[in-house]
Amino acid sequence: MAKLCLEALSVVDFEIGIGPHREPLWPDKLAGAISHTSNRGIALVAERTSYQFVGIDTEDWLDAETVEQIWLDIHNEGELTLFREQGVSFNIATSIIFSAKESLFKAVFPYVGCYFGFEKARVISFNQSEQSVVLVLDSSISQHGLAQRIFKSRYFMNESGVTTVILS
């Protein structure tokens, strides 16, 4: 999938490497991300002159038991409330938030070069009709040279799960 993205941007004969943190290594002028579940894979690549931050994630819907065990590691009550106020279920909200934060991590990792937890990104806005989630990155992460702290993620749902995208 990633190779097809590169070919669409007229990049041929480039082998996507794997960095020391298992991140994909893209050609210098490109930014990209890869994600997969057990039954689908997805990639997104863009020219850095158009999009500096590129993140994508796809997830199967989290089941109720899993959500109950992990939700406090993914989001806080305030973040959940933004979704619940618009009628989104606990499981769906947690799945979307999880995926949006994963997309954000993939978008900024090439610039910060370090791992960070879900608590370092916070949902500050949710718009169900626009299918968007706005996240703010903790200042302790953005101090790694990021000029941007607020990121908008779009999400797309189907019967099996959710896919989130950040292009900024």
C-alpha positions in Angstrom: 0.0 0.0 0.0 2.8 2.4 0.9 4.6 1.6 -2.3 1.5 2.5 -4.3 1.3 5.9 -2.5 4.9 6.6 -3.4 4.3 5.6 -7.0 1.3 8.0 -7.1 3.8 10.7 -6.2 6.2 9.6 -8.9 8.6 8.0 -6.5 9.8 4.7 -7.8 12.6 2.3 -6.8 12.6 3.5 -3.2 12.6 1.0 -0.4 10.8 2.2 2.7 13.1 1.5 5.5 12.3 0.9 9.2 13.8 3.3 11.8 15.2 2.5 15.2 11.7 3.0 16.7 10.0 0.8 14.1 8.8 3.9 12.2 8.7 3.9 8.4 11.5 5.9 6.8 10.2 8.0 3.9 12.1 9.9 1.2 13.3 13.3 2.4 10.6 15.4 0.8 7.7 13.2 1.8 5.8 12.5 5.0 3.7 9.5 5.6 2.2 6.9 7.9 1.1 3.3 7.8 -1.5 1.4 9.8 -3.2 -2.0 9.8 -5.5 -4.3 11.6 -5.8 -8.1 11.2 -7.8 -7.7 8.0 -7.0 -4.3 6.4 -4.0 -2.1 5.8 -3.8 1.6 4.9 -1.1 4.1 4.1 -1.0 7.9 3.5 1.9 9.8 2.0 2.2 13.5 1.1 4.8 16.0 0.0 6.1 18.0 2.9 5.6 21.2 1.0 1.9 20.5 1.2 1.6 18.7 4.5 4.2 18.7 7.2 2.3 16.4 9.5 0.8 13.2 8.2 -0.8 10.6 10.4 -3.2 7.8 9.8 -4.6 5.0 11.9 -7.2 2.3 11.5 -8.7 0.3 14.3 -11.3 -2.4 14.8 -14.1 -1.3 17.1 -13.1 -1.9 20.7 -15.4 -4.2 22.6 -17.1 -3.2 25.9 -14.8 -5.4 28.1 -11.6 -3.9 26.5 -12.9 -0.4 26.8 -13.8 -0.8 30.5 -10.2 -2.0 31.1 -8.3 0.7 29.2 -10.4 3.8 28.8 -8.6 5.7 31.6 -5.3 5.1 29.8 -6.9 6.5 26.5 -8.9 9.5 27.6 -10.3 11.3 30.7 -13.9 12.0 31.6 -13.9 15.5 30.1 -12.8 14.1 26.7 -15.5 11.5 26.9 -18.1 14.0 27.7 -17.5 15.9 24.4 -18.6 12.7 22.6 -21.4 11.7 25.0 -23.0 15.1 24.6 -23.5 14.3 20.9 -24.9 10.8 21.6 -21.8 8.8 20.9 -21.6 5.6 22.9 -18.7 4.9 25.3 -17.2 2.2 23.1 -17.4 4.2 19.9 -16.0 7.3 21.6 -13.1 5.4 23.1 -12.3 3.8 19.7 -12.3 7.1 17.9 -10.2 8.9 20.6 -7.7 6.0 20.6 -7.4 6.1 16.8 -7.1 9.9 16.7 -4.4 10.0 19.3 -2.5 7.2 17.4 -2.8 9.3 14.2 -1.4 12.3 16.1 1.5 10.3 17.4 2.4 9.1 13.9 2.1 12.7 12.5 4.5 14.3 15.1 6.9 11.4 15.9 9.3 12.3 13.0 9.7 15.7 14.6 9.8 14.9 18.3 11.6 11.5 18.0 10.3 10.1 21.3 7.4 8.0 22.5 4.7 9.6 24.5 1.5 8.4 26.1 -2.1 9.1 25.4 -2.2 11.6 28.3 0.1 13.9 26.3 -2.7 14.6 23.8 -6.1 15.8 24.8 -9.3 16.1 22.8 -10.6 19.7 23.0 -13.3 19.5 20.4 -15.5 16.9 18.7 -17.9 17.6 15.8 -19.9 14.5 14.8 -21.5 16.1 11.7 -18.1 17.1 10.4 -16.5 13.8 11.6 -13.7 15.7 13.2 -11.7 15.6 16.5 -9.4 18.4 17.5 -6.5 17.5 19.8 -4.0 19.6 21.6 -0.5 18.3 22.3 1.0 18.8 25.8 3.6 21.6 25.9 6.2 19.1 27.2 6.0 17.3 23.8 5.7 20.4 21.6 8.9 21.8 23.2 10.7 19.4 21.0 10.7 21.9 18.2 7.1 21.7 17.1 5.6 25.0 16.0 2.1 23.5 16.1 0.3 22.1 19.1 -3.3 21.9 17.9 -4.2 19.3 15.3 -7.5 18.4 13.6 -8.2 14.8 12.8 -10.9 13.5 10.5 -12.5 10.1 11.1 -14.3 7.7 8.9 -16.4 4.8 10.3 -17.7 1.5 8.9 -19.1 -1.6 10.4 -15.8 -3.0 11.4 -14.0 0.0 12.8 -12.7 3.5 12.5 -9.9 5.2 10.5 -8.5 8.6 11.5 -6.4 11.0 9.5 -4.3 14.0 10.3 -3.0 16.2 7.4 -1.6 19.5 8.5 
